[in-house]
Structure formats: C-alpha cells, structure tokens
Amino acid sequence: MKLLFNRVFDGVDEMYAIAEKTLNETVKELGEAAPITMPNTAYFLANHLTYLSKKVTTLGELKACFPEVKAWMPHEQRLGDVFKSGFGTVLAAEVIEACKYARSDKPYGDEYWGHMSDAEVRELGVPLVTGDIPGFVVIIGPAPSDEEAAELIKGYQSRAIFVFLIGGIIDQAKRMNLNMGFPVRVVPVGPDIWSVAHIIAVVNRAAMIFGAVQPGDREGFDHYTFHRIRAFVNAFAPVPDIVVGCGGGAIAMGFPVITNDTKDMWPVPKSLIIQEDTKDFIETSLEARDIKIKVTKIDIPVAFSTAFEGEIIRRNDMQVDIDGSRMDCFEWVRTLESTEVEDHRIELFGPDIDSVPAGSRFALAYIVEVSGKSMQSDFEPVFERKFHNFLNCVEGVMHTGQRDLIRIRVSKAAFEAGFRAKHIGEVLYAKVKSDYEAVVDKCQVKIYTNPEDLKRLRADVNKVYEVRDARLKSLTDESVEVFYNCILCQSFSPSHVCIVTPERLGLCGAVSWLDAKATNELDPNGPCQVVTKERVIDDNLGIWEDVNEVVNSSSHGALQQVTLYSILQDPMTSCGCFECICGIEPTSNGVVIVNREHAGMTPLGMTFSEMASMTGGGVQTPGFMGHGKQFISSKKFMKAEGGPARIVWMPKALKDFVSTKLNATAQELYGIEDYTSMIADETVSEDAETLIAFLSEKGHPVLNLAPLL
C-alpha cells in the first residue's frame, strides 16, 4: 500500500525526470539561443509566467529557470507541499511541451490540438459569462470501452460542458467517429499527460485576460480559478502516479478529481472522489463542482446543446441546403393579438425536406408569431438574431446569416435520425417560450416551403425590415432618454462595466441597445440596468455625471469616470472578450484596428494578442480600446479625436465586413466616397513606413488632422 501523498511525490519526480531529460536533449540539439514561441499568444509560457513571473523566450532562459521548477516540488508530508508540488508538476509538463514547440510551431500536426491561442481563450469569454458553457471537464485515459467513451463525451456535450481529452480516450473518440475540435468544444489536447500543461495555460491566461490577475500572484490565481472557473477532472483507472501528481495541482486550483480507481486511492471530500460506476461520472462531477444544468426539453430526434454551435457541415455531409442568397428564404418574428395565437401550434405549408434528393438546395422560411401583454415590437429583431444561436445548438444543423439571407444546412446524420422541417419549429418554440417567458405568453410557428407563398411573404417581410431599419436609424445617443449598463462579464472580470448606447454596442458585439433594453425588460434585476443621462458634463467626450455614478457603483469603486467617445481620456474598460482592439499608431497620427480572428502582425509591431494584453480585466488603458465590430462604423467612434477618419489600418477581412456601413458614415461625415479604399490592410502594409507611403498616396484624411499625442 502506498500513501496518497507519496503517490503525488512519486508522480512529481517522474514528471521532473522526463522534463529534465527532454530539456537537456533539446538544448543539445538546438542550442540555448533557440527561440521558444507558443503560437498566437502574448503570454509566453503561460504557466511559467503565472507562477515564476518569467517571460521565457529561448531554450537558454527555460534552462536557467529550471532549478526554480524543482523548488516548487517540496516533499514534506504536508497538504501545502502536495498542492505546491502539483503546481511544480504543471511547470515540468510545460517544459516538455515547450521543447516540442521549440522544434516546430505545429508539433502535433492535425492529430492533436496542443497549445490553444489567446483568441480561442477570449472566445470562451461570452459563453462562460452567459452560462452557455457552464463548466469544463478534463478526461484522462481510456474509458472501459469505446462506446462508454462516446457516451461520456456526448453526455457532457449535451449539457454544454467544454470537454478536454488527454490520452487513450482520444483514440476511442476517433474510433467512434466523434466530431472533435475547439469549435465543437471537444478538444483532443494530446496523447500524454504532460499535455495537460496546455489546459492549465488556458485557465491561467483566462485569469490574466479577464481577471487582470498579475504574474506571480499565486493567491490571486488560486482565488480566481477556484471561484470563477468551474472545472473538474475525470480520470479512468488505472491512474498512474504521474497523473496523481497532476491531480494535486488540479485540486489546489479548486478542480475536483473523480475517478473509478480504488487501488492506493484515498477519497478526499469534495476534492478526490471515488465513483466506481463510471456511468455516474457526469452527475457525480456536476454535483462536486456545484454545476446546475438548466435543461430545455425540446421534441427533436437529435441532441440540443451550445456545444454544437461551432459545428461545420460540409457539402459532402449535407442533406439539404436552405440558401437565402439564391432562393426565397427568411425568418420573421411578428407580434399578434392573443386571440390570433394558438400556443405550440407548428404548421408546415408545403413539402418537407425529405421531398428532395440529398445535397439539394431547398427553399424554406419560418414565421414565429407571439403574443404577450409585455411584448414590444422592438423585441422582434432581438428574438430573430437569437435564432442563429438557437438553431446552431441543434446537432447536425448549421445556421448562418439573418433576415432574408439565412442559410441552413441539415446534415445527413441529422436527417437519418429523423430531423425534419417541423423540428425547426419545435426548437424555436421551445427557446422563445423559455428564454422570453417574461414577455411571451403564447407562441406558434409557421413554416413555408411553397415557392408562391415564399415569394409573396418575402415581399411582405422586406417591408417590415425597412420599417425596422428606419426605426434603428432614428435611434441615436441623443434621441433616447436612457442608456443601459451591462455587467454580464463581471463573473470573470469583476470591475468591468459596459455602457451600451444606440451608437455604441457592447464590446463583445453581442449586446446592442435594443438587446440591453430587452434584457432589462425580461429581468429588471438582471445584468442590464437603466442608466440615466440627464447631467451632461461634456457631450463631445461623452461624459455624464449620472453615467459616472453608475460606472463607479457597478465597478465596486474601481472606476471613477468613463468617456464614451474618446480613446485617450478615461476610455471604456475591457473585460477581455472584445471582438476588436484599436490602438494609436503614432507615426500616422491614426489608429490601427485588429480583430481577434486575425493572427498576423499590425503596423504597431504587435499582434492582436499583444495589443489585447495591454488592456482587459476591467482596466482603463488610454490609447488602447476594446470594442465591437459594428462600433467601427458608428459616428461616435473616437468622436472626440476626429472619429472614423483616424482609422488607418485594419485586416482585409474586417475591412470587407464593415465597408458598407463605414463608407456610408464617412460619406455623411466627411463627404468621402469609398473611404475604406484609403485604409491600409495586411496586403499593403504591416509596418509604419509602408503605411505612411500608402496613406500619402491615397490622400487619407488623417494626414490633415491635429496630432493625437
């Protein structure tokens, strides 16, 4: 019999020995000057930065701090030493993984995921704070059978738990043909236990990005991970000592370990739980981490979970393609009197999707008709925008676009499981009734597939869209009586506050003024509260005394003042999940904007990750500002510094995305046609010198503006 503490220490020693051997061999092969660059991150080796405050960039620097790793592996028979040794195991694991990345920036090829980028960490921000990802599980080792492995993974997926896989369970998932990858929230991290370093790096970067926890603040990291990251571990028997060593670190971070191994394994209440029946792993794990899953029962033949939102359906896997760009397709919410709506009535007018051969295009539209005493017409487009999320949660269904440019693909697998047009109605009914129960009393769905109906109804709905667009255009910061705050992200970024206005949406891109209004109506005590704007201080900078009072109270005193229209004076804080970040480019006197999907360099000499690391966590950083994509074309974008005329560079994909609205804004403000053609992108410049040459050639208006600094 071996005591649990001794198992941890033996595992720690084993990981250290492997790390030492790997490091020495890699240094001998590549030399101490060889660079270590983890792809697309501004946080170096994140665990070394977290615990040792070391920015490791070369093998020599890694070797120099290796003795400090050993110092994190005390072997006294005390609980604190077990926990510290667990962290030491993570550091040693990161050494092993770093050596792989010193040899290649893609050491795992396409077989395993390995390192996860800063952009991927930031993508987790919104679903974590909204509860769309209620927690994380790390599954280690092969399950008793391939079938049980698939059942466990899909069980977590159906509950929206983000799944990390290590070791033999990855091979089992492959044999069962499970769809894996970051977008579907089932990540095959690596074949060996030391790849766990990548998972802990995600956790620690989340603390730095969203929580503004500083390197070296172990207490701050422990507090953040314990209280804000709901994670746990499932380890299948037999659990070797090296995994037990890693488990010490997991438990220290607040992540309970659930295992079916009973040999030399000693239960620790709420931390190390022995569950011999592996079929009960899910319920035992959720209970251990106090995760309560809200289940919306939907009568469909496939699974429904936010885990499927990133699922891509390729042409070869597609049963039908509902394509609004080529056919009459649309989605429409309209409010009717109560007598006109029969609750849960779902009707199909025309042939079903089984009437055409596999791979065919298909015309389809759906009208969701609602009634309710508190329902407002302003909520209709809010509901419609959520249809994208609702339908993407269906396993085997992919939805893109909106209004009359929707595109929906149904996979062959979903079709074979029995998915048909009426199930679209079931999903929309269930989610509208559950998510908007405060304003929707009754709901019915009408699905149309007859070409003559679709043509007639599309003409009708386009008139509705035009009325809505006119309404939205009339909504300005000056025309409304109130703004709203949004503190959704405070579960991860405690001092961050968004002020949402008609002309400035939330920096995550997910909350418009109408969204915030609807959220407040649905839940008056929820994350979006009314903010009055009666006592203006400076309408050019965007400062109101009553706005500042709300910012101060909502940030728990961390912030005193915010300007809504300036990047230089008390700019809006960022939580870390912003769609874009802009920063001053001093040579041109303008600003560079980069979106998180862009991995390349900017003329500032920094990538998105490097720029983003300078803000976030609820702090104000004059000269840098996180924001949503749609804010770029707003007349209030950097209004105090000259507005959109300051934009000198952005990635081409982002420029293409905002061009129509941004060009219209520039035409109205400055009389400039095709303004985006004057803005540089990565195809013409990634440095200041070529940027200035391009701006001069195009006669960019920034060249005539007053200096920013």
Disulfide bonds with the S-S distance in Angstrom:
none
